[in-house]
C-alpha cells in the first residue's frame, strides 16, 4: 500500500491509500475488502496485527451481509489453579473456506444452566481470520463461576454458517 494523499492533519487514512498501485480504488476489488497490516520484529515475530475492512463506497458496508458463510474449527482446554480457571481455545478457519471469518466472537458459557461466565478476561475477541489462519485466545475467570461444573464455548463469526 502506498499513501497517495494526506488524509488529515495527523497522517494518512485507509481512504487515502492506493491499494492496487495505480488503479482506481474500486477497480478489481469486491464491494467490501480486507486489509491486514502486520508489524514484525527483526526475528520475524509478529509484534502487532491490525485488520481493517474497507468498502468501495465509504459509507456503505452492507456488503458485509453478503459475505460467504464459513464454518470454524474450535478446540479448547480448561486448566484450574489457585481458584482461577483458564480456557485456552484455538479457533481456525480452513484454507478451503474461500472467505474470511469476520468479527469472530467467543462466549464462554456454564454448561449447567447456559449462563455466560462473567466477569472474564479475554485476550482477544471480535477478530477476523483469513483462510488457513488460526488464533489462540485465553479466557480467565474465577473457578467458582463454573459452580463445580464445566463450560462450553459459543464461537461464531458474523458470517456464520450455522
Backbone as a printed PyTorch tensor [residue, N CA C, xyz], in Angstrom:
tensor([[[  0.8320,  -1.1770,   0.0000],
         [  0.0000,   0.0000,   0.0000],
         [  0.8760,   1.2390,   0.0000]],

        [[  0.4030,   2.2500,  -0.6220],
         [  1.1590,   3.4800,  -0.7360],
         [  0.2340,   4.6500,  -0.4340]],

        [[  0.6400,   5.4980,   0.5050],
         [ -0.1560,   6.6910,   0.8050],
         [ -0.0750,   7.6520,  -0.3650]],

        [[ -1.2150,   8.0590,  -0.8890],
         [ -1.2230,   8.9350,  -2.0650],
         [ -1.6080,  10.3650,  -1.7390]],

        [[ -2.2330,  10.5860,  -0.5810],
         [ -2.5520,  11.9520,  -0.1610],
         [ -2.7300,  11.9540,   1.3470]],

        [[ -2.4090,  13.0560,   1.9470],
         [ -2.5630,  13.1830,   3.3900],
         [ -4.0480,  13.1710,   3.7180]],

        [[ -4.4780,  12.2000,   4.5340],
         [ -5.8930,  12.0530,   4.8460],
         [ -6.4090,  13.1260,   5.7880]],

        [[ -5.5760,  13.5590,   6.7200],
         [ -5.9370,  14.5980,   7.6810],
         [ -4.6540,  15.0650,   8.3290]],

        [[ -4.7120,  16.0280,   9.2370],
         [ -3.5030,  16.6450,   9.7930],
         [ -2.5880,  15.6400,  10.4840]],

        [[ -3.1460,  14.5270,  10.9840],
         [ -2.3480,  13.5530,  11.7350],
         [ -1.5820,  12.6010,  10.8220]],

        [[ -2.1050,  12.3350,   9.6550],
         [ -1.4170,  11.4140,   8.7510],
         [ -2.3530,  10.8530,   7.7010]],

        [[ -1.9970,   9.6880,   7.2020],
         [ -2.7620,   9.0320,   6.1490],
         [ -3.8930,   8.2070,   6.7520]],

        [[ -4.9400,   7.9870,   5.9810],
         [ -6.0290,   7.1120,   6.3970],
         [ -6.1500,   5.9990,   5.3570]],

        [[ -6.9400,   4.9690,   5.6900],
         [ -7.1480,   3.8980,   4.7180],
         [ -7.8170,   4.4000,   3.4500]],

        [[ -8.5230,   5.5020,   3.5480],
         [ -9.1970,   6.0370,   2.3670],
         [ -8.2180,   6.7220,   1.4320]],

        [[ -7.0620,   7.0990,   1.9170],
         [ -6.0960,   7.7760,   1.0670],
         [ -4.9420,   6.8500,   0.6910]],

        [[ -5.2140,   5.5350,   0.6780],
         [ -4.1940,   4.5610,   0.3090],
         [ -4.4860,   4.0000,  -1.0780]],

        [[ -3.4600,   3.8450,  -1.8560],
         [ -3.5540,   3.2420,  -3.1740],
         [ -3.3310,   1.7490,  -2.9870]],

        [[ -4.4190,   0.9830,  -2.9490],
         [ -4.3370,  -0.4290,  -2.5970],
         [ -3.7790,  -1.2670,  -3.7300]],

        [[ -4.0930,  -0.9440,  -4.9650],
         [ -3.6490,  -1.7690,  -6.0870],
         [ -2.6400,  -1.0690,  -6.9860]],

        [[ -1.8760,  -0.1460,  -6.4680],
         [ -0.8090,   0.5320,  -7.2010],
         [ -1.2470,   1.1120,  -8.5370]],

        [[ -1.9350,   2.2070,  -8.4900],
         [ -2.2240,   2.9430,  -9.7020],
         [ -3.5950,   2.7250, -10.2940]],

        [[ -4.3340,   1.7410,  -9.8460],
         [ -5.6810,   1.5620, -10.3790],
         [ -6.6510,   2.4330,  -9.6010]],

        [[ -7.8550,   2.5540, -10.0970],
         [ -8.8890,   3.2510,  -9.3510],
         [ -9.1170,   2.4780,  -8.0560]],

        [[ -9.4520,   3.1600,  -6.9470],
         [ -9.6110,   2.4750,  -5.6700],
         [-10.5350,   1.2720,  -5.7090]],

        [[-11.5970,   1.3060,  -6.5080],
         [-12.5480,   0.1970,  -6.5040],
         [-12.2980,  -0.8230,  -7.6050]],

        [[-11.4120,  -0.5180,  -8.5450],
         [-11.2010,  -1.4040,  -9.6810],
         [-10.5850,  -2.7330,  -9.2370]],

        [[-11.2920,  -3.8180,  -9.5300],
         [-10.7860,  -5.1430,  -9.2040],
         [-11.0480,  -5.5870,  -7.7750]],

        [[-11.6740,  -4.7470,  -6.9650],
         [-11.9440,  -5.0970,  -5.5730],
         [-13.4230,  -5.3910,  -5.3770]],

        [[-13.7130,  -6.3070,  -4.4510],
         [-15.1050,  -6.5830,  -4.1160],
         [-15.6910,  -5.3820,  -3.3750]],

        [[-17.0050,  -5.3830,  -3.1990],
         [-17.6770,  -4.2540,  -2.5480],
         [-17.1450,  -3.9870,  -1.1440]],

        [[-16.7070,  -5.0300,  -0.4650],
         [-16.0320,  -4.8680,   0.8200],
         [-14.7640,  -5.7080,   0.7510]],

        [[-13.6690,  -5.1580,   1.2180],
         [-12.3990,  -5.8770,   1.1560],
         [-11.6370,  -5.6490,   2.4600]],

        [[-10.6690,  -6.5160,   2.7040],
         [ -9.9600,  -6.5340,   3.9700],
         [ -8.4890,  -6.2360,   3.7510]],

        [[ -7.9340,  -5.4870,   4.6900],
         [ -6.5180,  -5.1260,   4.6470],
         [ -5.9080,  -5.5730,   5.9610]],

        [[ -4.8570,  -6.3640,   5.9010],
         [ -4.1860,  -6.8720,   7.0990],
         [ -2.8030,  -6.2430,   7.1700]],

        [[ -2.5360,  -5.5450,   8.2520],
         [ -1.2250,  -4.9330,   8.4790],
         [ -0.5530,  -5.6350,   9.6450]],

        [[  0.6800,  -6.0840,   9.4360],
         [  1.4350,  -6.7530,  10.4950],
         [  2.7510,  -6.0230,  10.7110]],

        [[  3.0710,  -5.8250,  11.9820],
         [  4.3710,  -5.2770,  12.3550],
         [  5.1630,  -6.4320,  12.9470]],

        [[  6.3500,  -6.6990,  12.3730],
         [  7.1770,  -7.8090,  12.8410],
         [  8.5210,  -7.2900,  13.3200]],

        [[  9.0790,  -7.9890,  14.3220],
         [ 10.4070,  -7.6200,  14.7970],
         [ 11.4670,  -8.2040,  13.8650]],

        [[ 12.7440,  -7.9670,  14.1660],
         [ 13.8070,  -8.3900,  13.2550],
         [ 13.9290,  -9.9080,  13.1450]],

        [[ 13.3430, -10.6500,  14.1050],
         [ 13.3340, -12.1120,  14.0230],
         [ 12.1170, -12.6350,  13.2590]],

        [[ 11.2440, -11.7410,  12.8420],
         [ 10.0580, -12.1380,  12.0920],
         [  8.8420, -12.4490,  12.9520]],

        [[  8.9350, -12.2080,  14.2730],
         [  7.8140, -12.4500,  15.1720],
         [  6.8380, -11.2700,  15.0890]],

        [[  5.5410, -11.5910,  14.9920],
         [  4.5270, -10.5410,  14.9110],
         [  4.4270,  -9.8010,  16.2380]],

        [[  4.5970,  -8.4960,  16.1770],
         [  4.5070,  -7.6300,  17.3480],
         [  3.1030,  -7.0330,  17.4520]],

        [[  2.5370,  -6.6900,  16.3090],
         [  1.2130,  -6.0820,  16.2690],
         [  0.5390,  -6.4750,  14.9650]],

        [[ -0.7730,  -6.6530,  15.0340],
         [ -1.5310,  -7.0050,  13.8400],
         [ -2.8550,  -6.2650,  13.8690]],

        [[ -3.1910,  -5.6470,  12.7660],
         [ -4.4520,  -4.9300,  12.6430],
         [ -5.1270,  -5.3350,  11.3420]],

        [[ -6.4320,  -5.5620,  11.4130],
         [ -7.2090,  -5.8910,  10.2320],
         [ -8.2640,  -4.8160,  10.0400]],

        [[ -8.3460,  -4.3150,   8.8370],
         [ -9.2970,  -3.2680,   8.5040],
         [-10.2310,  -3.7820,   7.4210]],

        [[-11.4690,  -3.3490,   7.4460],
         [-12.3570,  -3.6190,   6.3360],
         [-12.6880,  -2.2940,   5.6940]],

        [[-12.8040,  -2.3300,   4.4040],
         [-12.9650,  -1.1170,   3.6240],
         [-13.9390,  -1.4130,   2.4980]],

        [[-14.7880,  -0.4950,   2.1930],
         [-15.7480,  -0.6800,   1.1120],
         [-15.4750,   0.2600,  -0.0370]],

        [[-15.9640,  -0.0880,  -1.2030],
         [-15.8130,   0.8050,  -2.3520],
         [-16.5850,   2.0980,  -2.1320]],

        [[-17.6890,   2.0060,  -1.4000],
         [-18.4530,   3.1850,  -1.0050],
         [-18.1290,   3.4310,   0.4630]],

        [[-17.5480,   4.5600,   0.7680],
         [-17.0550,   4.8450,   2.1180],
         [-18.1190,   4.7760,   3.2000]],

        [[-19.3700,   4.8850,   2.8430],
         [-20.4320,   4.9230,   3.8520],
         [-21.3640,   3.7160,   3.8000]],

        [[-21.0800,   2.7490,   2.9520],
         [-21.9820,   1.6090,   2.7890],
         [-21.2170,   0.3060,   2.9770]],

        [[-21.4660,  -0.3440,   4.1100],
         [-20.8130,  -1.6140,   4.4020],
         [-21.8090,  -2.7690,   4.3920]],

        [[-22.9230,  -2.5930,   3.6970],
         [-23.9180,  -3.6610,   3.6570],
         [-23.3940,  -4.9100,   2.9580]],

        [[-22.3200,  -4.7920,   2.2010],
         [-21.7220,  -5.9660,   1.5550],
         [-21.2340,  -6.9750,   2.5900]],

        [[-20.9840,  -6.5330,   3.8210],
         [-20.6180,  -7.4790,   4.8830],
         [-21.7270,  -8.5070,   5.0990]],

        [[-22.9620,  -8.1180,   4.8350],
         [-24.0900,  -9.0400,   4.9820],
         [-24.1140, -10.1170,   3.9010]],

        [[-23.3470,  -9.9250,   2.8400],
         [-23.3130, -10.8840,   1.7420],
         [-22.0240, -11.6990,   1.7160]],

        [[-21.2180, -11.5980,   2.7740],
         [-20.0060, -12.4210,   2.8230],
         [-20.3910, -13.8920,   2.7720]],

        [[-19.6130, -14.7210,   2.0820],
         [-19.9080, -16.1590,   2.0890],
         [-19.8760, -16.7030,   3.5130]],

        [[-20.7600, -17.6490,   3.7850],
         [-20.8190, -18.2650,   5.1100],
         [-19.6070, -19.1700,   5.3100]],

        [[-19.0800, -19.1690,   6.5410],
         [-17.9160, -20.0020,   6.8600],
         [-18.1750, -20.7840,   8.1480]],

        [[-17.4640, -21.8820,   8.2770],
         [-17.5550, -22.7150,   9.4700],
         [-16.1610, -22.8040,  10.0810]],

        [[-16.0770, -22.5440,  11.3820],
         [-14.7980, -22.5250,  12.0960],
         [-14.4920, -23.8800,  12.7270]],

        [[-13.2120, -24.1140,  12.9430],
         [-12.7540, -25.2730,  13.7050],
         [-12.3160, -24.7610,  15.0720]],

        [[-12.8420, -25.3610,  16.1550],
         [-12.5840, -24.8680,  17.5090],
         [-12.1540, -26.0210,  18.4070]],

        [[-11.0880, -25.7860,  19.1670],
         [-10.6840, -26.7210,  20.2140],
         [-10.3460, -25.8990,  21.4530]],

        [[-10.4890, -26.5210,  22.6300],
         [-10.2050, -25.7720,  23.8530],
         [ -9.8020, -26.7120,  24.9770]],

        [[ -9.1790, -26.1110,  25.9890],
         [ -8.7510, -26.8680,  27.1620],
         [ -8.8900, -25.9580,  28.3880]],

        [[ -9.4220, -26.5290,  29.4700],
         [ -9.6020, -25.8100,  30.7250],
         [ -8.5150, -26.2230,  31.7070]],

        [[ -7.9050, -25.2370,  32.3480],
         [ -6.9740, -25.5070,  33.4510],
         [ -7.4530, -24.7250,  34.6650]],

        [[ -7.2260, -25.3230,  35.8230],
         [ -7.6290, -24.6860,  37.0860],
         [ -6.4390, -24.6580,  38.0170]],

        [[ -6.2510, -23.4990,  38.6870],
         [ -5.1460, -23.3790,  39.6300],
         [ -5.4300, -22.2250,  40.5810]],

        [[ -5.3560, -22.5110,  41.8730],
         [ -5.4870, -21.4850,  42.9130],
         [ -6.7410, -20.6190,  42.7600]],

        [[ -7.8660, -21.2410,  42.4770],
         [ -9.1250, -20.5060,  42.3860],
         [ -9.3580, -19.8020,  41.0650]],

        [[ -8.4090, -19.8990,  40.1580],
         [ -8.5440, -19.3010,  38.8260],
         [ -8.7420, -20.4000,  37.7910]],

        [[ -9.5420, -20.1140,  36.8030],
         [ -9.7410, -21.0350,  35.6820],
         [ -9.3240, -20.3180,  34.3990]],

        [[ -8.7180, -21.0740,  33.4980],
         [ -8.3070, -20.5190,  32.2090],
         [ -8.7270, -21.4780,  31.1070]],

        [[ -9.4130, -20.9380,  30.1320],
         [ -9.7460, -21.7020,  28.9310],
         [ -8.8280, -21.2110,  27.8260]],

        [[ -8.0650, -22.1290,  27.2620],
         [ -7.2360, -21.8170,  26.0910],
         [ -7.9420, -22.4350,  24.9010]],

        [[ -8.3590, -21.5810,  23.9960],
         [ -9.0870, -22.0730,  22.8240],
         [ -8.3480, -21.7000,  21.5520]],

        [[ -8.3780, -22.5960,  20.6010],
         [ -7.8040, -22.3290,  19.2910],
         [ -8.9450, -22.3130,  18.2870]],

        [[ -9.0260, -21.2240,  17.5460],
         [-10.0660, -21.0480,  16.5390],
         [ -9.3730, -20.9970,  15.1880]],

        [[ -9.8000, -21.8460,  14.2700],
         [ -9.1840, -21.8850,  12.9550],
         [-10.2010, -21.8020,  11.8380]],

        [[ -9.7660, -21.2610,  10.7200],
         [-10.5750, -21.2040,   9.5080],
         [ -9.8520, -22.0260,   8.4480]],

        [[-10.4770, -23.1230,   7.9840],
         [ -9.8000, -23.9630,   6.9870],
         [ -9.4090, -23.1820,   5.7390]],

        [[ -8.3090, -23.5940,   5.1090],
         [ -7.8630, -22.9480,   3.8710],
         [ -8.9300, -23.0160,   2.7960]],

        [[ -9.7060, -24.0760,   2.8410],
         [-10.7310, -24.2880,   1.8160],
         [-11.9580, -23.3990,   2.0130]],

        [[-11.9820, -22.5710,   3.0420],
         [-13.1690, -21.7650,   3.3550],
         [-13.5440, -20.8220,   2.2220]],

        [[-12.5790, -20.2820,   1.5310],
         [-12.8680, -19.4070,   0.4010],
         [-13.3120, -17.9980,   0.7690]],

        [[-13.3540, -17.6830,   2.0600],
         [-13.7640, -16.3490,   2.5090],
         [-13.1770, -16.1150,   3.8880]],

        [[-13.1920, -14.8750,   4.3220],
         [-12.7300, -14.5500,   5.6710],
         [-13.8120, -14.9030,   6.6820]],

        [[-13.4050, -15.1100,   7.9310],
         [-14.3320, -15.2120,   9.0580],
         [-14.2830, -13.8530,   9.7350]],

        [[-15.3300, -13.0920,   9.5720],
         [-15.3530, -11.6990,  10.0170],
         [-15.9920, -11.5780,  11.3920]],

        [[-15.3730, -10.8100,  12.2700],
         [-15.9610, -10.5000,  13.5700],
         [-16.1980, -11.7260,  14.4350]],

        [[-15.2050, -12.6030,  14.5420],
         [-15.3650, -13.8360,  15.3300],
         [-15.5530, -13.4720,  16.8070]],

        [[-16.6460, -13.9410,  17.3630],
         [-16.9950, -13.6660,  18.7600],
         [-16.9720, -14.9660,  19.5520]],

        [[-16.3180, -14.9160,  20.7210],
         [-16.2400, -16.0800,  21.6070],
         [-16.9850, -15.7630,  22.8950]],

        [[-17.8580, -16.6820,  23.3070],
         [-18.5880, -16.5270,  24.5610],
         [-18.4710, -17.8200,  25.3680]],

        [[-17.8630, -17.7650,  26.5560],
         [-17.8200, -18.9530,  27.4150],
         [-19.1120, -19.0460,  28.2410]],

        [[-19.6880, -20.2390,  28.2710],
         [-20.9320, -20.4770,  28.9960],
         [-20.7510, -21.6010,  30.0070]],

        [[-21.5050, -21.5470,  31.0840],
         [-21.5570, -22.6300,  32.0610],
         [-22.5120, -23.6820,  31.4990]],

        [[-22.1080, -24.9560,  31.4790],
         [-22.9500, -25.9810,  30.8720],
         [-24.2020, -26.2760,  31.6880]],

        [[-24.1420, -26.1040,  33.0020],
         [-25.2880, -26.4750,  33.8380],
         [-26.5360, -25.6420,  33.5470]],

        [[-26.3730, -24.3630,  33.2310],
         [-27.5410, -23.5090,  33.0110],
         [-27.4240, -22.6020,  31.7820]],

        [[-26.3150, -22.6920,  31.0480],
         [-26.1380, -21.8830,  29.8440],
         [-25.8070, -20.4210,  30.0900]],

        [[-25.5830, -20.0410,  31.3420],
         [-25.2480, -18.6490,  31.6610],
         [-23.8140, -18.3440,  31.2420]],

        [[-23.5950, -17.0920,  30.8270],
         [-22.2430, -16.6650,  30.4460],
         [-21.3450, -16.6260,  31.6730]],

        [[-20.0980, -16.9670,  31.4860],
         [-19.1010, -16.9190,  32.5630],
         [-18.5650, -15.4940,  32.6450]],

        [[-19.1180, -14.7330,  33.5600],
         [-18.7470, -13.3290,  33.7330],
         [-18.5630, -13.0180,  35.2100]],

        [[-17.6140, -12.1830,  35.5750],
         [-16.6740, -11.4800,  34.6970],
         [-15.5450, -12.4070,  34.2400]],

        [[-15.0680, -12.1490,  33.0540],
         [-13.9740, -12.9230,  32.4780],
         [-13.0630, -11.9750,  31.7070]],

        [[-11.7830, -12.2880,  31.6910],
         [-10.8160, -11.5260,  30.8990],
         [-10.4350, -12.3540,  29.6800]],

        [[-10.5430, -11.7270,  28.5140],
         [-10.1900, -12.4000,  27.2620],
         [ -9.0850, -11.6010,  26.5840]],

        [[ -8.1040, -12.3030,  26.0320],
         [ -7.0200, -11.5490,  25.4000],
         [ -7.3120, -11.1840,  23.9430]],

        [[ -8.4660, -11.6110,  23.4290],
         [ -8.8930, -11.1900,  22.0970],
         [-10.3610, -11.5660,  21.9180]],

        [[-11.0440, -10.8780,  21.0460],
         [-12.4190, -11.1830,  20.6900],
         [-12.7990, -10.2890,  19.5180]],

        [[-13.8250, -10.6540,  18.7970],
         [-14.2770,  -9.9320,  17.6070],
         [-13.1120,  -9.7200,  16.6290]],

        [[-12.4550, -10.7970,  16.2710],
         [-11.3100, -10.7410,  15.3610],
         [-11.6940, -11.3420,  14.0140]],

        [[-10.8200, -11.1460,  13.0300],
         [-11.0330, -11.6510,  11.6760],
         [ -9.9520, -12.6660,  11.3540]],

        [[-10.3620, -13.7900,  10.7740],
         [ -9.4250, -14.8160,  10.3240],
         [ -9.4720, -14.9130,   8.8070]],

        [[ -8.2970, -15.0010,   8.2040],
         [ -8.1920, -15.2660,   6.7810],
         [ -8.1440, -16.7840,   6.5930]],

        [[ -8.5100, -17.3050,   5.4190],
         [ -8.4560, -18.7510,   5.2020],
         [ -7.0810, -19.3260,   5.5510]],

        [[ -7.0890, -20.4190,   6.3140],
         [ -5.8560, -21.0790,   6.7300],
         [ -5.2780, -20.5630,   8.0350]],

        [[ -5.8530, -19.5090,   8.6070],
         [ -5.3280, -18.9480,   9.8510],
         [ -5.9570, -19.5890,  11.0800]],

        [[ -5.1770, -19.5510,  12.1730],
         [ -5.6400, -19.9830,  13.4910],
         [ -5.2770, -18.9060,  14.4900]],

        [[ -6.0650, -18.8160,  15.5500],
         [ -5.7870, -17.8550,  16.6110],
         [ -6.0590, -18.5350,  17.9420]],

        [[ -5.1330, -18.3450,  18.8840],
         [ -5.3420, -18.8420,  20.2410],
         [ -5.8460, -17.6930,  21.1040]],

        [[ -6.9010, -17.9690,  21.8570],
         [ -7.4830, -16.9800,  22.7500],
         [ -7.5340, -17.5750,  24.1510]],

        [[ -7.0910, -16.7940,  25.1440],
         [ -7.1370, -17.2190,  26.5410],
         [ -8.2420, -16.4620,  27.2660]],

        [[ -9.0350, -17.2090,  28.0140],
         [-10.1450, -16.6470,  28.7800],
         [ -9.9120, -17.0130,  30.2360]],

        [[ -9.7810, -16.0150,  31.1090],
         [ -9.5170, -16.2520,  32.5320],
         [-10.6800, -15.7430,  33.3670]],

        [[-11.0170, -16.5100,  34.4200],
         [-12.1320, -16.1500,  35.2910],
         [-11.9960, -16.9160,  36.5990]],

        [[-12.7950, -16.5410,  37.5780],
         [-12.7880, -17.2430,  38.8630],
         [-13.3660, -18.6430,  38.6700]],

        [[-12.6540, -19.6460,  39.1790],
         [-13.0870, -21.0390,  39.0570],
         [-14.4860, -21.2450,  39.6440]],

        [[-14.8350, -20.4650,  40.6350],
         [-16.1460, -20.6060,  41.2820],
         [-17.3100, -20.3280,  40.3240]],

        [[-17.0770, -19.6050,  39.2360],
         [-18.1350, -19.3330,  38.2630],
         [-18.6460, -20.6020,  37.5950]],

        [[-17.8140, -21.6450,  37.5710],
         [-18.2400, -22.9130,  36.9820],
         [-19.1870, -23.6830,  37.9030]],

        [[-19.2760, -23.2660,  39.1430],
         [-20.1470, -23.8950,  40.1410],
         [-19.9720, -25.4140,  40.1750]],

        [[-18.7040, -25.8350,  40.1020],
         [-18.3870, -27.2590,  40.1580],
         [-18.6230, -28.0070,  38.8560]],

        [[-19.1050, -27.3300,  37.8410],
         [-19.4080, -27.9770,  36.5650],
         [-18.3670, -27.6860,  35.5020]],

        [[-18.8220, -27.6220,  34.2750],
         [-17.9330, -27.4340,  33.1470],
         [-18.3800, -26.2300,  32.3180]],

        [[-17.8300, -26.0930,  31.1260],
         [-18.0870, -24.9560,  30.2490],
         [-18.3430, -25.4470,  28.8370]],

        [[-18.9050, -24.5700,  28.0460],
         [-18.9390, -24.7520,  26.6000],
         [-18.6830, -23.3910,  25.9800]],

        [[-18.2670, -23.3880,  24.7540],
         [-17.9650, -22.1360,  24.0620],
         [-18.9120, -21.9360,  22.8890]],

        [[-19.4020, -20.7230,  22.7480],
         [-20.0690, -20.3050,  21.5250],
         [-19.0430, -19.4940,  20.7550]],

        [[-18.7050, -19.9410,  19.5700],
         [-17.7100, -19.2620,  18.7420],
         [-18.3260, -19.0560,  17.3690]],

        [[-18.6460, -17.8160,  17.0520],
         [-19.3370, -17.5210,  15.8050],
         [-18.7580, -16.2910,  15.1220]],

        [[-18.5200, -16.3870,  13.8030],
         [-18.1970, -15.1670,  13.0590],
         [-19.4860, -14.4760,  12.6440]],

        [[-19.3740, -13.2540,  12.2100],
         [-20.5270, -12.5150,  11.6990],
         [-21.1820, -13.2860,  10.5610]],

        [[-20.3460, -13.8790,   9.7180],
         [-20.8370, -14.6550,   8.5680],
         [-20.8340, -16.1570,   8.8960]],

        [[-21.5440, -16.4990,   9.9460],
         [-21.6110, -17.8650,  10.4640],
         [-22.4090, -18.7820,   9.5400]],

        [[-21.8920, -19.9970,   9.3270],
         [-22.5800, -20.9880,   8.5000],
         [-23.6630, -21.7330,   9.2600]],

        [[-23.7500, -21.5490,  10.5670],
         [-24.7350, -22.1820,  11.4630],
         [-24.8780, -23.6310,  11.2060]]])
